[in-house]
Amino acid sequence: MLDVTSAQLDAWIAGLMLPLARVLGMVSAAPLFSNRAVPVRIRLGFGLAAAMAIIPALPAPPPIDPASGIGMAVFVQQMLIGVVIGFIMRLVFAAVDMAGELIGLQMGLSFATFFDPQSGGQTAVLAEFISLLATLIFLALNGHLLMVEVMVRSFEWLPIREQPLVAFGWRSAAAAGALLFAAGLLLALPLITALLIANIAMGVLTRAAPQINLFAVGFPITMSAGFVVLVLSLEAFGPVMRHFYDRGFDTIAAVIQALSQ
């Protein structure tokens, strides 16, 4: 007869529950995985399947009673680590959305909105177009598979342990968010500069010929110039987004390692 002690049962539960918490945390925050169009049961099933696949390759967790206060604290800690992994990559997409919002505002297309199922709210059409383009590039670069790889490697950088996370890691995550949003502003800067030059030219033209109706002429010129610059910059959009994603993955590794120090 097979005898199972309570210590063995607690070790088995902890060995499944703690890695699963980190995986589900990543799934709940990472782009694409947390899309509202994906049913919750599919996300839970994917998280469970991923956890079952990586558990045999992980080192044995420390002996923790999952029903104790320490066990629940470690469970929450693992979930926070997974959320941080997904949230940093989410910041990359948020920076792209911010760039699209700025471009649409300068082109005069901020009033044209579209329902975004991912955010659950109204989003400018141009921002939605750039976001979809960034998502397609992310999939073409196998970014979704890299997210799973980074999550698996996070168990090497920050193993499951009872010690609390280092506060410096949270500060580094906040600093990374500031850098990524600055990168989003730089992404929109070429088109904003071109539209600024167009607006200055129209201002000089209006001063030279006051009889010209600026509101009737300015909007088509601004929108046409914006689309021309946008089409010309699409060729360089892919390499720039690849650099953004590489920077996002490097930031995840740096933050996780900072949390483990």
FENBELGI-V727381 format. One record per residue. SS is DSSP state (~ for helix, > for strand, _ for the rest). PHI is phi in degrees with one decimal (999 if undefined). D_CENTER is the distance of its C-alpha to the mean C-alpha in whole Angstrom. Layout:
ss=SS phi=PHI d_center=D_CENTER
ss=SS phi=PHI d_center=D_CENTER
This chain:
ss=_ phi=999 d_center=51
ss=_ phi=-83.6 d_center=47
ss=_ phi=-104.5 d_center=47
ss=_ phi=-120.4 d_center=43
ss=_ phi=-83.3 d_center=43
ss=~ phi=-66.0 d_center=41
ss=~ phi=-66.5 d_center=39
ss=~ phi=-66.1 d_center=38
ss=~ phi=-64.6 d_center=37
ss=~ phi=-63.2 d_center=35
ss=~ phi=-65.5 d_center=34
ss=~ phi=-66.4 d_center=33
ss=~ phi=-65.4 d_center=31
ss=~ phi=-65.3 d_center=29
ss=~ phi=-64.5 d_center=28
ss=~ phi=-94.7 d_center=26
ss=~ phi=-70.9 d_center=25
ss=~ phi=-71.3 d_center=23
ss=~ phi=-62.8 d_center=21
ss=~ phi=-63.8 d_center=20
ss=~ phi=-62.8 d_center=19
ss=~ phi=-67.5 d_center=16
ss=~ phi=-65.7 d_center=16
ss=~ phi=-67.0 d_center=15
ss=~ phi=-62.8 d_center=13
ss=~ phi=-66.2 d_center=11
ss=~ phi=-64.5 d_center=11
ss=~ phi=-75.0 d_center=11
ss=~ phi=-119.3 d_center=8
ss=_ phi=-71.9 d_center=6
ss=_ phi=-63.8 d_center=5
ss=_ phi=72.5 d_center=9
ss=_ phi=-66.1 d_center=10
ss=_ phi=-96.2 d_center=10
ss=_ phi=-60.4 d_center=11
ss=_ phi=-68.4 d_center=15
ss=_ phi=-72.1 d_center=17
ss=_ phi=-86.3 d_center=17
ss=_ phi=-61.0 d_center=19
ss=~ phi=-63.2 d_center=19
ss=~ phi=-64.0 d_center=22
ss=~ phi=-69.0 d_center=20
ss=~ phi=-64.7 d_center=17
ss=~ phi=-64.8 d_center=19
ss=~ phi=-64.0 d_center=21
ss=~ phi=-65.3 d_center=19
ss=~ phi=-61.6 d_center=18
ss=~ phi=-66.4 d_center=22
ss=~ phi=-65.5 d_center=22
ss=~ phi=-65.5 d_center=20
ss=~ phi=-64.5 d_center=21
ss=~ phi=-64.2 d_center=25
ss=~ phi=-76.6 d_center=24
ss=~ phi=-96.0 d_center=23
ss=~ phi=-59.5 d_center=25
ss=_ phi=-62.1 d_center=28
ss=_ phi=-89.7 d_center=27
ss=_ phi=-89.9 d_center=26
ss=_ phi=-68.2 d_center=28
ss=_ phi=-64.4 d_center=30
ss=_ phi=-70.5 d_center=29
ss=_ phi=-64.4 d_center=31
ss=_ phi=-66.2 d_center=34
ss=_ phi=-126.0 d_center=32
ss=_ phi=-78.3 d_center=34
ss=_ phi=-64.7 d_center=31
ss=_ phi=-90.2 d_center=33
ss=_ phi=-87.2 d_center=33
ss=~ phi=-65.1 d_center=32
ss=~ phi=-65.2 d_center=30
ss=~ phi=-62.4 d_center=29
ss=~ phi=-68.4 d_center=27
ss=~ phi=-64.7 d_center=26
ss=~ phi=-65.8 d_center=25
ss=~ phi=-61.6 d_center=23
ss=~ phi=-65.0 d_center=21
ss=~ phi=-61.6 d_center=20
ss=~ phi=-65.3 d_center=19
ss=~ phi=-65.9 d_center=17
ss=~ phi=-64.4 d_center=15
ss=~ phi=-62.0 d_center=15
ss=~ phi=-63.6 d_center=13
ss=~ phi=-64.9 d_center=11
ss=~ phi=-62.7 d_center=10
ss=~ phi=-60.0 d_center=9
ss=~ phi=-73.5 d_center=6
ss=~ phi=-69.2 d_center=5
ss=~ phi=-65.3 d_center=5
ss=~ phi=-69.5 d_center=3
ss=~ phi=-63.0 d_center=1
ss=~ phi=-63.0 d_center=4
ss=~ phi=-61.9 d_center=5
ss=~ phi=-68.6 d_center=5
ss=~ phi=-66.6 d_center=7
ss=~ phi=-64.3 d_center=9
ss=~ phi=-65.7 d_center=10
ss=~ phi=-62.6 d_center=11
ss=~ phi=-63.8 d_center=13
ss=~ phi=-61.8 d_center=14
ss=~ phi=-63.9 d_center=15
ss=~ phi=-64.4 d_center=17
ss=~ phi=-65.7 d_center=19
ss=~ phi=-64.9 d_center=20
ss=~ phi=-62.2 d_center=21
ss=~ phi=-66.1 d_center=23
ss=~ phi=-70.6 d_center=25
ss=~ phi=-81.9 d_center=26
ss=_ phi=85.2 d_center=27
ss=_ phi=-106.0 d_center=25
ss=_ phi=-68.9 d_center=23
ss=_ phi=-78.6 d_center=25
ss=_ phi=-85.3 d_center=24
ss=> phi=-112.2 d_center=22
ss=> phi=-144.1 d_center=20
ss=> phi=-74.4 d_center=19
ss=> phi=-99.2 d_center=16
ss=_ phi=-67.0 d_center=16
ss=_ phi=-73.8 d_center=12
ss=_ phi=-92.6 d_center=12
ss=_ phi=76.0 d_center=16
ss=> phi=-144.6 d_center=17
ss=> phi=-83.9 d_center=19
ss=> phi=-131.3 d_center=17
ss=> phi=-60.2 d_center=19
ss=~ phi=-61.4 d_center=20
ss=~ phi=-66.5 d_center=19
ss=~ phi=-64.3 d_center=15
ss=~ phi=-67.4 d_center=15
ss=~ phi=-63.6 d_center=17
ss=~ phi=-66.0 d_center=14
ss=~ phi=-65.6 d_center=11
ss=~ phi=-64.6 d_center=13
ss=~ phi=-65.0 d_center=14
ss=~ phi=-65.1 d_center=11
ss=~ phi=-66.2 d_center=10
ss=~ phi=-64.7 d_center=14
ss=~ phi=-66.1 d_center=14
ss=~ phi=-61.5 d_center=11
ss=~ phi=-70.0 d_center=13
ss=~ phi=-65.4 d_center=16
ss=_ phi=-88.5 d_center=15
ss=_ phi=59.3 d_center=15
ss=~ phi=-64.7 d_center=11
ss=~ phi=-66.5 d_center=11
ss=~ phi=-72.6 d_center=14
ss=~ phi=-67.0 d_center=13
ss=~ phi=-62.8 d_center=10
ss=~ phi=-64.9 d_center=14
ss=~ phi=-64.6 d_center=16
ss=~ phi=-64.4 d_center=13
ss=~ phi=-63.2 d_center=14
ss=~ phi=-67.2 d_center=18
ss=~ phi=-67.3 d_center=18
ss=~ phi=-63.2 d_center=17
ss=~ phi=-70.8 d_center=20
ss=~ phi=-80.8 d_center=22
ss=~ phi=-71.4 d_center=20
ss=_ phi=-138.5 d_center=21
ss=_ phi=-66.8 d_center=23
ss=_ phi=-66.7 d_center=24
ss=_ phi=-152.3 d_center=26
ss=_ phi=-88.6 d_center=28
ss=_ phi=-68.0 d_center=27
ss=_ phi=-70.3 d_center=25
ss=_ phi=-74.8 d_center=22
ss=_ phi=-78.3 d_center=22
ss=~ phi=-66.7 d_center=22
ss=~ phi=-61.9 d_center=21
ss=~ phi=-64.1 d_center=18
ss=~ phi=-67.0 d_center=16
ss=~ phi=-66.7 d_center=18
ss=~ phi=-66.9 d_center=16
ss=~ phi=-66.2 d_center=13
ss=~ phi=-66.0 d_center=14
ss=~ phi=-65.4 d_center=15
ss=~ phi=-63.9 d_center=12
ss=~ phi=-61.3 d_center=10
ss=~ phi=-64.3 d_center=13
ss=~ phi=-66.9 d_center=13
ss=~ phi=-69.2 d_center=10
ss=~ phi=-69.9 d_center=11
ss=~ phi=-63.7 d_center=15
ss=~ phi=-64.3 d_center=13
ss=~ phi=-63.4 d_center=12
ss=~ phi=-65.6 d_center=16
ss=~ phi=-65.8 d_center=17
ss=~ phi=-64.2 d_center=16
ss=~ phi=-88.6 d_center=18
ss=~ phi=-63.5 d_center=21
ss=~ phi=-59.9 d_center=23
ss=~ phi=-70.5 d_center=23
ss=~ phi=-63.1 d_center=24
ss=~ phi=-64.9 d_center=27
ss=~ phi=-62.7 d_center=28
ss=~ phi=-69.9 d_center=28
ss=~ phi=-64.1 d_center=30
ss=~ phi=-63.4 d_center=32
ss=~ phi=-64.5 d_center=33
ss=~ phi=-67.0 d_center=34
ss=~ phi=-65.4 d_center=36
ss=~ phi=-63.2 d_center=38
ss=~ phi=-68.1 d_center=38
ss=~ phi=-64.6 d_center=39
ss=~ phi=-65.1 d_center=42
ss=~ phi=-64.0 d_center=43
ss=~ phi=-67.6 d_center=44
ss=~ phi=-67.7 d_center=46
ss=~ phi=-76.2 d_center=48
ss=_ phi=-133.3 d_center=48
ss=_ phi=-63.6 d_center=48
ss=_ phi=-73.9 d_center=49
ss=_ phi=-75.1 d_center=46
ss=_ phi=-78.2 d_center=44
ss=~ phi=-65.4 d_center=40
ss=~ phi=-70.8 d_center=38
ss=~ phi=-81.9 d_center=40
ss=~ phi=-98.9 d_center=39
ss=~ phi=-66.2 d_center=36
ss=~ phi=-64.3 d_center=34
ss=~ phi=-63.1 d_center=34
ss=~ phi=-66.8 d_center=34
ss=~ phi=-63.2 d_center=31
ss=~ phi=-67.9 d_center=29
ss=~ phi=-66.3 d_center=31
ss=~ phi=-63.9 d_center=30
ss=~ phi=-64.2 d_center=27
ss=~ phi=-68.1 d_center=26
ss=~ phi=-63.2 d_center=29
ss=~ phi=-65.9 d_center=26
ss=~ phi=-64.6 d_center=23
ss=~ phi=-65.5 d_center=25
ss=~ phi=-68.0 d_center=26
ss=~ phi=-90.9 d_center=23
ss=~ phi=-65.0 d_center=21
ss=~ phi=-64.1 d_center=23
ss=~ phi=-91.6 d_center=21
ss=~ phi=-69.4 d_center=17
ss=~ phi=-61.8 d_center=17
ss=~ phi=-60.0 d_center=18
ss=~ phi=-65.5 d_center=16
ss=~ phi=-67.5 d_center=12
ss=~ phi=-62.9 d_center=14
ss=~ phi=-64.1 d_center=14
ss=~ phi=-60.5 d_center=11
ss=~ phi=-67.5 d_center=9
ss=~ phi=-60.6 d_center=12
ss=~ phi=-67.0 d_center=12
ss=~ phi=-64.6 d_center=8
ss=~ phi=-66.7 d_center=10
ss=~ phi=-63.5 d_center=13
ss=~ phi=-66.9 d_center=11
ss=~ phi=-60.4 d_center=11
ss=~ phi=-62.6 d_center=14
ss=~ phi=-66.5 d_center=16
ss=~ phi=-68.5 d_center=14
ss=~ phi=-62.6 d_center=16
ss=~ phi=-66.9 d_center=19
ss=~ phi=-69.0 d_center=19
ss=~ phi=-69.0 d_center=19
ss=~ phi=-89.1 d_center=22
ss=_ phi=-74.4 d_center=24
